């Protein structure tokens, strides 16, 4: 079963960037409001946490003022977008839990 927050992020991005080129971004609050309109503030931390996981998997870029940011410095207003082709090519392959780390 897929994560509903992840699905909502991808659906929202598909609306603003239908070709998936990483040229348009969304605010995490948009996703939170779509999922829980009356209590979106409570949903916002979950959306940001899911976005962080998606970024670590190489499926999302977190930006501030239009530039990709280090997620450890994620503070204040951020935006989410799909990675560009160049960013995808530069990303290391994601580490799965089944990979042997030793």
N, C-alpha and C positions, 0 to 999 in steps of 0.2 A: 504494500500500500504506500502510495506516495505521500509526502508531507504536504498538507494543504497550504502552509505558508509558502513553501518553495513553489508550489504550483501557482499561487496567487502572484508571487514576484515575477515568475516567467510569463504569466498571462498579461500582466500589466506592461512588462517590457515588450511583449509581442505587439501590443497596441501602439506603443510610441516608436518602436523600431522594428517594423514588420519584416525587414530583410535580415535582421540580426547582425548588423554591421558594427554595433557599438557606438552609434552616432547620437543616440538620444538616451536620456536618463530619467529616473523617477525618484521621488522622495520615499523613504521608508514609511512615512506617515500615510501616503496614498494607499499603500497595501494594507496597513493596519485599519484604516477607515473602511476599506472595502470588505475586510473580514469581520470587523466588529464596529459598526458605525457609532453605536452608543457608548462603547467603552474602548475606543481605539487607543487611548493613552496607555491602557494596561497591556495592549497587544504589541505596542511599539518595541519594547525590549526584546520580545520573542522574534519579531521581524528582523531586527538588527542582528540577533544571534544567528538566525537562519542565514541571513545574508553573509555573515562572516564565514560560516561553514561552506557556503557556496563559493565564496571567494577562494578559500583554501583548496577547494576541489578544482579551481580554474574555470568555474562556470559564471563568474560575476566579477565585476570590478567595483570597488568602493571609491568614490571620488569626493573631493572637496574643492570647490572653486574650479571645477572642470579637470582637475588633475588627480590621477590615482594616488591614494595615500597608503601609508603603512597602517595596517589595521590596529596595531598596538597603540597608535596615536589617534584612534577614532574618537573624536570629541566634537560636540556641537552639530551643526547642520551638515549632513552628508547626503550623497545621492548614490544611486545604484545604476549600473549599466552593464550591458554585455561586453565581453572583451573584444577588441578589434582583432583582425587576422594577425597583425604584428605582435600583439600582446599574447595571443594564443601560441604563436610560434616560439616566443621567448620564455614561456612558462615551463618550469620543470614538470615532469609527469607527476600527477597526484599520487601520494602515498596511501595505499589502502591498508586497512587494519591487518590484512592477512600477510602483508609483506614482512619478511624476516628482518628485523632491525639489528640483529647481532651477527 
